[in-house]
Amino acid sequence: DDEDPEEDPVDYLADGGDDGDDEEESSEDDEDDDMDIEADEEEEEDEHPAPADSVVVVRLLAISSPPASPLSPWSSPPPQISFLPLPPILSPPSPVLSPAPPPSPIRS
């Protein structure tokens, strides 16, 4: 176990990735990233002013009656499919129960 625990790939994703304490990155990059994230969030709000669930509700409310049936009132009913009765399910024969032997007259 000569590996550095901070670089252990097993813990990398569980820890949420890079903890940001690397000295190689500059603070200017972090500030730019923060601004980009804020701008992205504002754009997402503009693109989706209402939650997706409300769109589904509006669509459901717009449907006032069920769609018309493809069958007209003068069409014949669908044909009835007849099935032959199945034979009864046979269960295995029950074991013949013999009466219990009488109690032994010999007592220990």
Secondary structure, 3 states (H helix, E strand, C coil): CCCCHHHCHHHHHHCCCCCCCCCCCCHHHHHHHHHHHHHHHHHHHHHCCCCHHHHHHHHHHHCCCCCCCCCCCCCCCCCCCCCCCCCCCCCCCCCCCCCCCCCCCCCC
